[in-house]
Amino acid sequence: MYRVKTITALQMYFILTLSIGISNHVILIPVLLQVAKRDAWIGASAALVPVLLWSSLIYVITKRKGGRKLTDWVKEQAGTVTSKVFMLVMAVYCLLNAIVSLRDTITWTKVTYLPATPKSVSGVMFMLLCCIGARLGIRAIGITSGLLLPLVVVLGYFVMTANIKYKDYSLLSPLFTHGYSPMLQSALYTIGGLSELVFILILQHHLSTPVRYRGLLVMPVILIGLTVGPLTGAIAMFGPFEAADLRFPAFEQWRMVTLGKFISHLDFFSIYQWFSGSFVRISLMLALIVDLMGIERPRSKTFFLIGLSLLTTAVALIPISDMTFLRQLTTWYFPSSLGWNLFVTLLLLILAFLPGKRKEVKTG
């Protein structure tokens, strides 16, 4: 049986906080502002209740599945064909996440601080780092996340407090001036972003400590906070309509930071935050694909990751306009993520209660 105990549950939460956090913090927020304007923050907040319920279902599956590798467990419960199809589709989903994250990162890099550098150069160099991270494995990603996350959090609180003088929180109301539809849309998009908590089920067999229910309940609260915080900050600083026109509202808040009269241009700190999240997210997606495909030989893993990195970079560099890319995120990427992860959760929940094949395995 394939059981590699490499990280603790706490390290897994660090990984997911950076991975899902960067997605919700910089990729999701422009979408929420476009679809809901002022009502975006209340919709994102309302998403907490259904995500907490979703986390409860994930906990049930973790207890029923035990410490077995997810694909092996699906094979035991539903057969080889179902397991292979599930593995392949889940791997494609992880690849899509890596492509979206890489494209958003290199676009931001191009339009902010490296305008004269070709996207291909920044994309290849950053993808090389992610490939190395994925090759070193889940344990290396977990340790790196533990080192990167504390400063990311500190910088987040710093930019929030430094810009208090520019914020007018009266701009967060009135709510529902265009009915309840924008709020509901915002909630659904937020749930779609947080639905990646299902990756806990793929990572579980790597854990040396058990998944606790309270940990699964704390994670959505933290991730919702990472979404609502910069979302309300953008509305309070720029207004709902101006914020909706900004491509990277979280970064624009960094550009407003000053310390006294003589210290400004502190937005270089955002590079650390953004690259920390993107590096962990893309490295994790590549490592999960390798895990799902069951590639264990070091030489095979190296060549597979090189090919996967080249494919990710090539697709991310396809010359489409950024507005087209943002429209695809709104109309296709986040709704598809929600639908797929909901389907996966319900499927695994059904498999967890199929009689006769399940074997209890202790998780720690």
C-alpha positions in Angstrom: 0.0 0.0 0.0 1.3 3.5 -0.9 1.6 5.4 2.3 4.1 8.2 2.6 3.9 10.2 5.8 5.7 13.4 4.9 3.8 16.4 6.4 1.6 17.2 9.4 -2.0 18.4 9.1 -0.8 21.8 10.1 1.7 22.0 7.3 -1.1 20.9 4.9 -3.2 23.8 6.1 -0.3 26.2 5.5 0.0 24.9 2.0 -3.8 25.3 1.3 -3.9 28.7 2.9 -1.2 30.0 0.5 -2.6 28.0 -2.5 -6.3 28.8 -2.2 -5.5 32.2 -0.6 -3.6 33.5 -3.6 -6.4 32.4 -5.9 -9.1 34.0 -3.8 -7.0 37.1 -3.0 -6.0 38.1 -6.5 -7.8 35.9 -9.1 -11.3 35.8 -7.6 -11.6 39.4 -6.3 -11.7 41.1 -9.7 -14.4 38.6 -10.8 -16.5 39.3 -7.6 -16.3 43.1 -8.1 -17.3 42.8 -11.7 -20.4 40.6 -11.1 -21.6 42.2 -7.8 -20.0 45.6 -7.3 -20.9 46.8 -3.8 -22.7 43.6 -2.9 -19.6 41.5 -3.5 -18.4 41.6 0.1 -21.7 40.5 1.6 -22.0 37.6 -0.9 -18.5 36.5 -0.1 -19.3 36.6 3.6 -22.5 34.6 3.1 -20.5 31.9 1.4 -19.1 30.9 4.8 -22.1 28.9 5.9 -22.3 26.5 2.9 -18.5 26.1 2.8 -18.6 25.1 6.5 -21.2 22.4 5.6 -19.0 21.4 2.7 -16.0 21.0 5.0 -18.1 18.8 7.3 -18.8 16.5 4.3 -15.0 16.4 3.6 -14.4 15.4 7.2 -16.8 12.5 6.9 -15.0 11.3 3.8 -11.6 11.6 5.5 -12.8 9.4 8.4 -14.3 6.8 6.1 -11.4 6.7 3.7 -8.7 6.5 6.4 -5.1 6.9 5.4 -5.3 5.2 2.0 -4.3 7.0 -1.2 -7.4 8.5 -2.8 -7.1 6.7 -6.2 -6.4 3.4 -4.5 -9.5 3.8 -2.3 -11.7 4.8 -5.3 -10.4 1.7 -7.0 -11.4 -0.5 -4.1 -14.8 1.1 -3.8 -15.8 1.6 -7.5 -13.4 -0.4 -9.7 -10.4 0.2 -11.9 -12.2 2.1 -14.7 -13.8 4.6 -12.3 -10.5 5.1 -10.6 -8.6 5.8 -13.8 -11.3 8.2 -15.1 -11.4 10.0 -11.8 -7.6 10.2 -11.7 -7.3 11.6 -15.2 -10.0 14.2 -14.8 -8.7 15.3 -11.5 -5.2 15.6 -13.0 -6.6 17.8 -15.8 -8.3 20.0 -13.2 -5.0 20.5 -11.4 -3.3 21.3 -14.6 -5.9 23.9 -15.4 -5.4 25.5 -12.0 -1.7 25.7 -12.6 -2.2 27.3 -16.1 -4.6 29.9 -14.7 -2.3 30.8 -11.8 0.8 31.0 -14.0 -1.0 33.2 -16.6 -2.3 35.6 -14.0 1.1 35.9 -12.4 3.0 36.6 -15.6 0.3 39.1 -16.7 0.6 40.9 -13.4 4.4 40.9 -13.6 4.3 42.4 -17.1 1.9 45.2 -16.3 3.4 46.2 -13.0 7.1 46.0 -12.5 8.7 44.3 -15.5 7.0 45.9 -18.5 10.1 45.5 -20.7 10.6 41.8 -20.0 8.9 39.4 -22.4 6.2 37.2 -20.8 7.9 34.1 -22.1 11.1 34.9 -20.0 9.3 35.6 -16.7 7.0 32.6 -17.3 9.8 30.1 -18.1 11.9 31.3 -15.1 9.1 31.2 -12.6 7.9 27.8 -13.9 11.4 26.5 -13.5 11.2 27.3 -9.8 7.8 25.7 -9.5 9.1 22.5 -11.3 11.9 22.2 -8.8 9.5 22.7 -6.0 7.2 20.0 -7.3 10.2 17.6 -7.9 11.3 18.0 -4.3 7.9 16.8 -3.2 5.1 17.6 -0.8 7.3 17.7 2.2 9.5 20.5 0.7 6.4 22.4 -0.3 5.0 22.0 3.3 8.2 23.3 4.9 8.5 26.2 2.4 4.9 27.1 3.1 5.6 27.2 6.9 8.5 29.6 6.2 6.7 31.9 3.7 3.2 32.2 5.3 4.0 34.1 8.5 5.5 37.1 6.6 2.7 37.0 4.1 0.2 37.3 6.9 2.2 40.2 8.6 2.4 42.1 5.3 -1.3 41.6 4.8 -2.1 43.2 8.1 0.5 45.9 7.4 -1.2 47.0 4.1 -4.6 46.9 5.7 -3.7 49.2 8.6 -1.4 51.5 6.6 -4.3 52.4 4.3 -6.9 53.0 7.0 -6.6 56.7 6.4 -7.8 56.3 2.9 -10.8 54.1 3.6 -14.4 55.2 3.8 -16.4 52.2 4.9 -19.7 54.0 4.4 -19.1 53.0 0.7 -19.9 49.4 1.7 -23.6 50.3 1.8 -26.4 50.5 0.7 -26.7 46.9 -0.1 -29.1 45.1 -2.6 -29.8 48.2 -4.6 -30.0 45.9 -7.7 -31.8 43.0 -5.9 -30.3 39.9 -4.4 -29.0 38.4 -7.6 -25.5 40.0 -7.5 -25.0 38.9 -3.9 -26.0 35.3 -4.8 -23.6 35.4 -7.7 -20.8 36.6 -5.5 -21.5 33.8 -3.0 -21.5 31.1 -5.7 -18.2 32.4 -7.1 -16.7 32.4 -3.6 -17.8 28.9 -2.9 -16.3 27.9 -6.3 -12.9 29.4 -5.1 -13.1 27.7 -1.7 -14.2 24.3 -3.2 -10.5 23.4 -3.6 -10.6 22.2 0.0 -11.3 18.8 -1.7 -7.5 18.7 -2.2 -7.4 17.6 1.5 -8.6 14.2 0.3 -5.7 13.9 -2.1 -3.2 15.0 0.4 -4.5 12.9 3.3 -2.3 9.9 2.7 0.8 12.1 3.1 -0.2 13.2 6.6 1.6 12.0 9.7 -1.2 13.5 11.9 -4.9 13.1 11.6 -7.3 15.6 10.1 -9.3 17.2 12.9 -12.8 18.5 12.5 -12.0 21.8 14.2 -9.1 22.4 11.7 -11.5 21.9 8.8 -13.9 24.4 10.3 -11.2 27.0 10.9 -9.9 26.8 7.3 -13.0 28.3 5.6 -13.1 31.1 8.1 -9.4 32.0 7.3 -9.9 31.8 3.6 -13.1 33.8 3.6 -11.2 36.4 5.6 -8.5 36.5 2.9 -11.2 37.2 0.4 -13.5 39.7 2.3 -10.6 41.7 3.7 -9.1 43.0 0.5 -12.5 43.1 -1.1 -13.9 45.5 1.5 -10.6 47.4 1.4 -10.9 47.9 -2.4 -14.5 49.1 -2.1 -13.8 51.4 0.8 -10.7 53.0 -0.9 -11.8 53.2 -4.5 -15.6 52.9 -4.4 -17.5 49.9 -5.9 -17.5 51.0 -9.5 -13.9 52.2 -9.7 -12.7 49.0 -7.9 -14.6 46.9 -10.4 -12.6 48.6 -13.2 -9.3 47.7 -11.6 -7.6 44.6 -12.9 -5.6 43.9 -9.7 -7.4 45.7 -6.9 -5.3 44.0 -4.1 -2.1 45.3 -5.7 -3.5 48.8 -6.2 -4.0 48.9 -2.4 -0.2 48.3 -2.0 0.5 51.3 -4.3 -1.3 53.6 -1.9 0.9 52.7 1.1 3.1 55.4 2.5 4.9 55.7 5.8 5.0 59.4 6.9 6.0 62.0 4.3 9.1 60.5 2.9 8.6 56.7 2.5 6.5 55.5 -0.3 6.6 52.9 -3.1 6.3 50.0 -0.7 4.4 47.9 -3.3 7.5 45.7 -3.8 6.4 43.8 -0.7 3.4 42.6 -2.8 5.9 40.7 -5.0 6.8 38.6 -2.0 3.2 37.9 -1.2 2.2 37.1 -4.8 5.1 35.0 -5.6 4.9 33.0 -2.3 1.3 32.1 -3.1 1.8 31.4 -6.8 4.9 29.3 -6.2 3.2 27.1 -3.6 0.0 26.8 -5.6 1.6 25.9 -8.9 4.2 23.6 -7.3 1.3 21.9 -5.4 -0.7 21.4 -8.6 2.2 19.8 -10.4 3.0 17.5 -7.3 -0.6 16.5 -7.1 -0.7 15.5 -10.8 2.4 13.3 -10.2 0.7 11.8 -7.2 -2.5 11.1 -9.0 -0.7 9.5 -12.0 1.2 7.2 -9.6 4.6 8.1 -10.9 7.2 7.1 -8.3 10.5 6.4 -10.1 12.8 9.5 -9.7 13.9 9.6 -13.3 10.4 9.2 -14.6 9.1 11.8 -12.2 11.8 14.3 -13.4 11.0 14.0 -17.1 7.3 14.0 -16.5 7.5 17.2 -14.5 9.7 18.9 -17.2 7.1 18.0 -19.8 4.3 19.1 -17.6 6.0 22.4 -16.9 6.6 23.1 -20.6 2.9 22.3 -21.4 1.7 24.6 -18.6 4.0 27.5 -19.8 3.0 27.0 -23.4 -0.7 27.2 -22.7 -0.3 30.1 -20.3 1.5 32.1 -22.9 -1.2 31.6 -25.6 -1.7 35.2 -27.0 -5.3 36.1 -25.9 -6.2 39.5 -24.4 -6.4 39.8 -20.7 -10.0 40.9 -20.9 -10.8 37.7 -22.7 -9.0 35.7 -20.0 -10.9 37.5 -17.3 -14.2 36.8 -19.0 -13.3 33.1 -19.2 -12.6 33.1 -15.5 -16.0 34.6 -14.9 -18.1 32.5 -17.3 -16.3 29.2 -17.2 -13.4 28.7 -14.8 -15.0 29.4 -11.4 -18.4 27.9 -12.3 -16.7 24.8 -13.6 -14.6 24.5 -10.4 -17.7 24.7 -8.3 -19.5 22.1 -10.3 -16.6 19.7 -10.6 -15.6 19.8 -6.9 -19.2 19.5 -5.8 -19.6 16.4 -8.0 -16.3 15.0 -6.6 -17.4 15.5 -3.0 -20.8 13.9 -3.6 -19.3 11.0 -5.5 -16.7 10.3 -2.8 -19.4 10.7 -0.1 -21.5 8.0 -1.9 -18.4 5.7 -2.2 -17.6 6.2 1.4 -20.9 4.6 2.4 -20.9 1.7 -0.1 -21.0 -1.5 2.0 -18.7 -4.4 1.9 -15.4 -3.0 0.5 -14.3 -0.4 3.0 -11.5 -1.2 5.4 -10.9 1.0 8.4 -7.4 2.4 8.4 -6.1 4.6 11.2 -4.8 8.0 10.0 -2.4 8.7 12.8 
